[in-house]
């Protein structure tokens, strides 16, 4: 069995605006350290949605991707 975690996608929808950068990094670190092989990652409203809708997010799409970059080889 393989486990896929979707905390960073579905959880971001629950709180409506996405997780702050520091918490996103803590979640990614914990999941990868515990061997979760697949992590579904995205912002709460969809890539590019904040720029179109004018909604406010904790980070931009680019900032979320930069934050996730160090974890790409671990999951």
C-alpha positions in Angstrom: 0.0 0.0 0.0 1.2 3.5 -0.8 -0.1 6.5 1.2 -0.8 9.9 -0.4 -1.3 12.9 1.9 -3.5 15.8 0.8 -3.3 17.9 3.9 -1.7 20.8 2.0 -4.4 20.8 -0.7 -7.6 19.8 1.1 -6.6 21.4 4.4 -5.8 24.6 2.6 -9.4 24.6 1.3 -10.8 24.1 4.8 -9.1 27.2 6.0 -9.9 29.0 2.7 -6.7 30.8 2.0 -3.9 28.3 2.2 -1.4 27.7 4.9 1.3 30.2 5.9 4.8 29.5 4.6 6.2 28.4 7.9 3.4 25.9 8.6 3.6 24.6 5.0 7.3 23.9 5.5 6.7 22.1 8.8 4.1 19.9 7.2 6.3 19.1 4.2 9.2 18.3 6.5 7.1 16.0 8.8 5.5 14.2 5.9 8.8 13.6 4.1 10.7 12.6 7.2 8.0 10.0 7.9 8.3 8.5 4.4 5.0 9.6 2.8 5.8 9.0 -0.8 3.1 11.2 -2.4 2.1 14.6 -1.2 -0.7 16.5 -3.0 0.3 20.2 -2.9 -1.4 23.3 -4.2 -2.9 26.5 -3.1 -6.5 26.7 -1.9 -8.0 28.4 -4.8 -5.9 26.9 -7.7 -2.8 28.1 -9.5 -3.2 31.6 -10.7 -6.6 32.1 -9.1 -5.5 34.7 -6.6 -4.2 37.0 -9.4 -7.5 36.7 -11.3 -9.9 36.9 -8.3 -8.0 39.5 -6.2 -8.2 37.2 -3.2 -5.4 37.4 -0.7 -3.2 34.3 0.0 -0.4 33.8 2.5 2.1 33.2 -0.3 2.1 33.5 -4.1 2.1 30.4 -6.3 5.8 31.0 -7.0 6.6 31.3 -3.3 4.8 28.0 -2.5 6.8 26.3 -5.3 10.1 27.7 -4.0 9.2 26.5 -0.5 8.5 23.0 -1.7 11.6 22.7 -3.9 13.9 21.3 -1.2 11.4 18.5 -0.5 11.0 17.3 -4.1 13.7 14.6 -3.9 12.2 13.3 -0.6 8.7 12.5 -1.8 
